[in-house]
Amino acid sequence: NGKRKLQSTKNHKFLTLNGGWKRLDELKIGDAILSNYIEQPYHSVLNDAQNDIVIGSILGDGNLSKISLNVCRLRVIHGEKQFDYIEWKSQFFNCKCEYLDKNGFSQKPAKRFQSKGFFCDYTKKSAIEKLNIRSLSIAWMDDGSLSINGDGRLYSFANDFSLINQLCVKINSIIGTNGKVQKSKSTTSGNEYFYIWFSVTDMKILS
């Protein structure tokens, strides 16, 4: 992606992102070659904190935009009540947030940021598989809610039963909750949607 060309013999080895050392004749189009040379405009590799924010944002209010093969950028938008939160997120990617006077259907103020490109091949399904405590915290901050009764709901993948069910199983397995997928209907559109319901006991574990 940096348009730099290297010439070598076929048995010369290169350090790759996911496959360790590979010979030139073992490389495939899209393999990420690692380098510690910082004076170059190439795409970065996510550190642990960035990786968890990306995973949590995929499950929540963010989306990945593909730049090229195995290279993406993260886009995130949050409303006025979460301005401090999105500013905190953006710092991990060395980005500045842009203020939006009227955003989306609600036409309310919001902020957004877009990261620079980084190596990533996550899908929604693989993001669920990689979920851990920190990325779950991000997903909850994006799409979770706590009722006055003390129970909670997570609205990730609200229109896809298969994905939200996989997410429910994953959350229960990593933190020992007993969340359940529930179905509801929008009072405005009449469309059905899904959410994960957590009991008061579950929320004590989540918090």
Residue pairs with C-beta under 8 A, 6 or more apart in sequence:
1 42
1 43
1 67
1 68
1 71
1 117
2 40
2 41
2 42
4 40
4 42
8 24
9 24
10 23
10 24
10 25
11 23
11 24
11 25
12 23
12 24
13 21
13 22
13 23
13 24
14 21
14 22
14 24
14 27
14 33
15 21
15 33
15 34
16 22
16 27
16 31
16 32
16 33
16 34
17 31
17 32
17 33
17 34
17 45
17 119
18 32
19 31
22 31
27 33
29 69
30 69
30 70
32 43
32 45
32 70
32 119
34 45
35 42
43 67
43 71
43 116
43 117
43 118
43 119
44 116
44 117
44 118
44 119
45 118
45 119
46 54
46 118
46 119
46 120
49 92
49 134
50 92
50 93
50 118
51 130
51 135
52 132
52 134
52 135
52 138
53 74
53 89
53 92
53 93
53 135
53 138
54 62
54 64
54 74
54 120
54 122
54 127
55 122
55 127
55 130
55 131
55 132
55 135
55 138
55 139
56 134
56 135
56 136
56 137
56 138
56 139
56 141
56 142
57 63
57 74
57 76
57 89
57 138
57 139
57 142
58 64
58 122
58 124
58 127
59 124
59 127
59 128
59 131
59 135
59 138
59 139
59 142
59 143
59 156
59 157
59 167
60 138
60 139
60 141
60 142
60 143
60 156
61 76
61 77
61 78
61 142
61 143
62 74
62 75
62 76
62 142
63 74
63 75
64 72
64 73
64 74
64 75
64 120
64 122
65 72
65 73
65 74
65 75
65 114
66 72
67 73
67 117
68 117
70 119
70 120
70 121
71 117
71 118
71 119
71 120
72 117
72 118
72 120
72 122
73 114
73 115
73 116
73 117
73 118
74 93
74 114
74 115
74 118
75 112
75 113
75 114
75 115
76 86
76 89
76 90
76 112
76 113
76 114
77 86
77 100
77 103
77 104
77 110
77 111
77 112
78 85
78 86
78 110
78 111
78 112
78 142
79 103
79 106
79 108
79 109
79 110
80 108
80 109
80 110
82 141
83 97
83 111
85 141
86 97
86 111
86 112
86 113
87 97
87 111
89 113
89 138
90 96
90 97
90 113
93 113
93 115
93 116
94 116
95 113
95 114
95 115
95 116
96 113
97 111
97 112
97 113
98 111
98 112
98 113
99 109
99 110
99 111
100 109
100 110
100 111
100 112
101 109
102 108
102 109
103 109
103 110
103 112
104 110
122 130
124 157
124 163
125 163
125 166
127 135
128 163
128 166
128 167
128 170
129 170
131 139
131 167
131 170
131 171
131 174
132 174
133 174
133 175
136 171
136 174
136 175
139 154
139 156
140 154
140 206
142 156
143 154
143 155
143 156
144 152
144 153
144 154
144 155
145 152
145 153
145 154
145 155
146 152
146 203
147 153
149 200
150 200
150 203
151 197
151 198
151 199
151 200
151 202
151 203
152 197
152 198
152 202
152 203
152 206
153 182
153 195
153 196
153 197
153 198
154 167
154 171
154 179
154 195
154 196
154 198
155 193
155 195
156 163
156 164
156 167
156 196
157 163
157 164
157 167
157 194
158 164
158 193
158 194
158 195
159 193
159 194
160 194
161 181
161 194
164 181
164 194
164 195
164 196
165 181
167 196
168 179
168 180
168 181
168 196
171 177
171 179
171 196
172 178
172 179
175 205
175 206
176 205
177 198
177 202
177 205
177 206
178 198
178 199
178 201
178 202
179 196
179 197
179 198
179 202
180 196
180 197
181 194
181 195
181 196
181 197
182 194
182 195
182 196
182 197
183 192
183 193
183 194
184 192
184 193
184 194
184 195
185 191
185 192
185 193
186 192
186 193
198 206
